[in-house]
């Protein structure tokens, strides 16, 4: 009898070990797999992380480019007629340039919000009318209302700055010696 009890205990212990061994075996394989992945990742470092880091570095610049195109493609107050919100000739040319010449990713047209909702709707309708009159290849540019006003200056001030720059521009001149140390053609030789 004593042998039977011992034998039953042995069989139960063997079965218990066998049942737990299968789950331990699965955990054992997971452990070695994770260890292998960690080893390979450590040996490949920093390659797996460079692309994510580069995207995080470039993200602010992409936002800045987007904001720059937004300001560039904004149709400001000065390009609309005050009475009815219709585009002036320069506004029509500006919309045409945005719709046909701007890079395809940056062909959205932004319209400055008017003083009243009616004025804003008239401005948007005028831009849509100009876009409809153009022979555009591909999708039609989106028209959106914005409150971000582009920086502008008067034509007189811009002309003054340009003339001052031209007046202070030094005369072009060739260097006296070349990069090789030879006397330049621009200077007379001592013969």
C-alpha positions as CSV (number, residue, x, y, z in Angstrom):
1,X,0.0,0.0,0.0
2,X,2.8,2.2,0.9
3,X,4.3,1.7,-2.5
4,X,1.0,2.6,-4.2
5,X,0.7,5.9,-2.4
6,X,4.3,6.7,-3.3
7,X,3.7,5.7,-6.9
8,X,0.5,7.8,-7.1
9,X,2.4,10.8,-5.6
10,X,5.2,10.3,-8.1
11,X,2.7,10.1,-11.0
12,X,0.9,13.3,-9.8
13,X,4.2,15.1,-9.4
14,X,5.4,14.0,-12.8
15,X,2.1,15.2,-14.3
16,X,2.3,18.5,-12.5
17,X,5.8,19.0,-13.8
18,X,4.8,18.0,-17.3
19,X,1.8,20.5,-17.3
20,X,3.8,23.4,-15.9
21,X,6.8,22.6,-18.2
22,X,4.8,23.3,-21.3
23,X,3.9,26.8,-20.1
24,X,7.4,27.3,-18.8
25,X,8.7,26.1,-22.1
26,X,6.7,28.8,-23.9
27,X,7.9,31.4,-21.5
28,X,11.4,30.1,-21.9
29,X,11.2,30.5,-25.7
30,X,9.8,34.0,-25.3
31,X,12.7,34.8,-22.9
32,X,15.3,33.7,-25.4
33,X,13.6,35.4,-28.3
34,X,13.4,38.7,-26.4
35,X,17.0,38.3,-25.4
36,X,18.0,37.7,-29.1
37,X,16.0,40.7,-30.2
38,X,17.6,42.9,-27.6
39,X,21.1,41.7,-28.5
40,X,20.5,42.5,-32.2
41,X,19.0,45.9,-31.4
42,X,22.0,46.8,-29.2
43,X,24.4,45.8,-31.9
44,X,22.5,47.7,-34.6
45,X,22.3,50.9,-32.5
46,X,21.7,53.7,-33.5
47,X,20.3,52.6,-36.9
48,X,16.8,51.6,-35.7
49,X,16.3,55.0,-34.1
50,X,17.9,57.4,-36.6
51,X,14.8,57.7,-38.9
52,X,12.5,58.6,-36.0
53,X,15.0,61.1,-34.6
54,X,15.4,62.7,-38.1
55,X,11.6,63.0,-38.5
56,X,11.4,64.7,-35.1
57,X,14.1,67.2,-36.1
58,X,12.6,67.9,-39.5
59,X,9.0,68.4,-38.2
60,X,9.3,72.0,-37.0
61,X,10.8,73.0,-40.4
62,X,7.9,71.3,-42.2
63,X,5.6,73.4,-40.1
64,X,7.5,76.5,-41.0
65,X,7.4,75.7,-44.7
66,X,3.7,75.1,-44.5
67,X,3.2,78.5,-42.7
68,X,5.4,80.2,-45.2
69,X,3.3,78.9,-48.1
70,X,0.2,79.9,-46.3
71,X,1.3,83.5,-46.0
72,X,2.6,83.5,-49.5
73,X,-0.7,82.2,-50.9
74,X,-2.9,84.6,-48.9
75,X,-5.0,87.0,-50.9
76,X,-4.9,90.2,-48.8
77,X,-7.3,93.1,-48.4
78,X,-5.4,95.2,-51.0
79,X,-6.2,92.7,-53.8
80,X,-10.0,93.0,-53.4
81,X,-12.3,95.9,-54.3
82,X,-13.6,97.5,-51.1
83,X,-17.2,98.0,-52.3
84,X,-18.2,94.5,-53.3
85,X,-15.2,92.1,-52.5
86,X,-14.4,91.4,-56.2
87,X,-10.8,90.6,-57.1
88,X,-8.8,93.4,-58.7
89,X,-6.6,92.6,-61.7
90,X,-3.6,92.0,-59.5
91,X,-5.6,89.7,-57.4
92,X,-6.7,87.7,-60.4
93,X,-3.1,87.3,-61.5
94,X,-2.1,86.3,-58.0
95,X,-4.8,83.6,-57.9
96,X,-3.8,82.4,-61.4
97,X,-0.2,82.1,-60.3
98,X,-1.1,80.1,-57.2
99,X,-3.4,77.8,-59.2
100,X,-0.9,77.2,-62.0
101,X,2.6,77.9,-60.9
102,X,2.9,77.1,-57.2
103,X,4.1,73.6,-56.4
104,X,1.3,71.1,-56.5
105,X,1.3,70.5,-52.8
106,X,1.0,74.2,-52.1
107,X,-1.8,75.3,-54.4
108,X,-4.3,76.2,-51.6
109,X,-5.6,79.8,-51.8
110,X,-6.2,81.6,-48.5
111,X,-8.5,84.6,-48.5
112,X,-8.3,87.3,-45.8
113,X,-11.5,87.5,-43.8
114,X,-13.5,90.7,-44.5
115,X,-15.1,93.1,-42.1
116,X,-18.5,91.3,-42.4
117,X,-19.5,87.7,-43.2
118,X,-21.1,89.0,-46.4
119,X,-17.8,90.6,-47.5
120,X,-15.9,87.4,-46.7
121,X,-18.4,85.3,-48.8
122,X,-18.1,87.8,-51.7
123,X,-14.3,87.5,-51.6
124,X,-14.5,83.7,-51.6
125,X,-17.0,83.7,-54.4
126,X,-14.8,86.0,-56.5
127,X,-11.8,83.7,-56.0
128,X,-13.9,80.7,-57.0
129,X,-15.0,82.5,-60.1
130,X,-11.4,83.3,-61.0
131,X,-10.5,79.6,-60.5
132,X,-13.4,78.5,-62.6
133,X,-12.2,80.7,-65.5
134,X,-8.7,79.1,-65.5
135,X,-7.8,75.9,-67.4
136,X,-6.3,74.0,-64.5
137,X,-4.8,70.6,-65.0
138,X,-5.5,68.3,-62.0
139,X,-7.6,69.0,-58.9
140,X,-8.9,72.6,-58.3
141,X,-7.1,74.4,-55.5
142,X,-9.0,74.7,-52.1
143,X,-10.1,78.1,-51.0
144,X,-9.9,78.8,-47.3
145,X,-10.6,81.8,-45.1
146,X,-7.8,83.0,-42.9
147,X,-7.1,85.7,-40.3
148,X,-3.3,85.6,-40.6
149,X,-2.4,88.8,-42.5
150,X,0.8,88.7,-44.6
151,X,3.3,91.4,-43.9
152,X,3.3,94.2,-46.6
153,X,5.0,97.5,-47.2
154,X,4.3,100.4,-49.4
155,X,5.7,100.6,-52.9
156,X,7.5,103.8,-52.1
157,X,9.3,102.2,-49.2
158,X,10.3,99.2,-51.3
159,X,11.5,101.4,-54.1
160,X,13.6,103.4,-51.7
161,X,15.2,100.3,-50.2
162,X,16.0,98.9,-53.7
163,X,17.5,102.2,-54.9
164,X,19.6,102.6,-51.7
165,X,20.9,99.0,-52.3
166,X,21.8,99.8,-55.9
167,X,23.5,103.1,-55.0
168,X,25.7,101.4,-52.4
169,X,26.6,98.3,-54.5
170,X,30.3,98.2,-55.1
171,X,31.6,98.0,-58.7
172,X,32.5,94.5,-59.8
173,X,36.3,93.9,-59.8
174,X,38.5,90.9,-60.6
175,X,41.0,89.9,-58.0
176,X,44.7,90.9,-58.5
177,X,46.0,87.3,-58.3
178,X,44.4,84.0,-59.2
179,X,43.9,81.1,-56.8
180,X,47.2,79.6,-58.1
181,X,49.1,82.8,-57.2
182,X,49.6,84.0,-60.8
183,X,49.0,87.6,-61.6
184,X,45.5,88.2,-62.9
185,X,44.6,89.5,-66.3
186,X,42.9,92.4,-64.6
187,X,46.2,94.0,-63.5
188,X,48.8,95.2,-66.0
189,X,52.1,93.2,-66.0
190,X,55.4,94.8,-65.0
191,X,57.0,94.2,-68.5
